[in-house]
Amino acid sequence: MISITPYLESSDLGEYQDKIVDLIRADAELNRSIPNSIRGSLEWLLRLVNSYYSNRIEGNPTHPKDLLSTQSKQGKDKAEQTKDIMELLAHW
């Protein structure tokens, strides 16, 4: 997974400093608790869910099952792929 650390001026932290440290620790603990045997599958699932909701916000009504169905037959029949599905595949 990609790690992103936000930049915050130390003078802006104030009362949130302890909460930020707690959040970073909780994130590290959660990351350590995910077994390597399921990490890849979990990342794939989260990518699918995030893609679905992100595109849903933008007005794309495609359901994840449609995307999975299209991927399983990828390259077989491009005519069946709707504009919405092609948009999802492009951002996958």
C-alpha positions in Angstrom: 0.0 0.0 0.0 1.0 3.6 -0.5 1.9 5.5 2.6 1.0 9.1 2.7 2.0 11.3 5.6 0.4 14.7 5.7 2.5 17.8 6.4 1.4 19.8 9.3 3.1 22.8 10.9 4.0 22.0 14.4 2.4 25.3 15.6 -1.0 24.1 14.1 -1.1 20.8 16.0 -2.2 22.1 19.4 -4.6 19.8 21.1 -4.6 17.3 18.2 -1.0 16.3 18.6 -1.7 13.4 21.0 -4.7 12.3 18.9 -2.5 12.2 15.8 0.1 10.1 17.6 -2.6 7.7 18.8 -4.0 7.5 15.2 -0.6 6.7 13.8 0.0 4.0 16.4 -3.5 2.5 15.7 -2.8 2.4 12.0 0.6 0.7 12.5 -1.0 -1.9 14.8 -3.8 -2.6 12.3 -1.2 -2.9 9.5 0.8 -5.4 11.6 -2.3 -7.4 12.4 -3.1 -8.2 8.7 -1.6 -11.6 7.9 0.6 -11.7 4.7 -1.5 -14.6 3.4 -4.6 -12.3 3.0 -2.9 -8.9 2.5 -3.0 -9.0 -1.4 -6.6 -10.0 -1.4 -7.6 -7.4 1.1 -5.7 -4.7 -0.9 -7.5 -5.8 -4.1 -10.9 -5.7 -2.4 -10.3 -2.3 -0.9 -9.2 -1.0 -4.3 -12.4 -2.3 -5.8 -14.6 -0.8 -3.1 -12.8 2.6 -3.2 -13.1 2.7 -7.0 -16.8 1.8 -6.8 -17.6 4.6 -4.3 -15.3 7.2 -5.9 -17.0 6.6 -9.3 -20.4 6.5 -7.7 -19.8 10.0 -6.3 -19.0 11.1 -9.8 -22.3 9.7 -11.1 -21.1 6.3 -12.5 -23.8 3.7 -11.6 -21.7 0.7 -12.5 -21.9 -2.1 -9.8 -18.7 -4.0 -8.8 -20.2 -7.3 -10.1 -20.5 -5.7 -13.6 -16.8 -4.7 -13.4 -15.8 -8.2 -12.2 -17.9 -9.8 -15.0 -16.2 -7.6 -17.6 -12.8 -8.4 -16.3 -13.4 -12.1 -16.5 -14.2 -11.8 -20.2 -11.7 -9.0 -20.9 -10.7 -8.8 -24.5 -13.4 -11.1 -25.7 -16.2 -8.7 -26.6 -15.3 -5.0 -26.4 -18.8 -4.1 -27.8 -20.4 -5.3 -24.5 -18.4 -2.8 -22.4 -20.3 0.3 -21.6 -18.8 3.7 -21.2 -19.2 3.5 -17.4 -17.4 0.1 -17.2 -14.6 1.4 -19.4 -14.2 4.4 -17.1 -13.9 2.1 -14.1 -11.3 -0.1 -15.9 -9.3 2.9 -16.8 -9.0 4.0 -13.1 -8.5 0.6 -11.7 
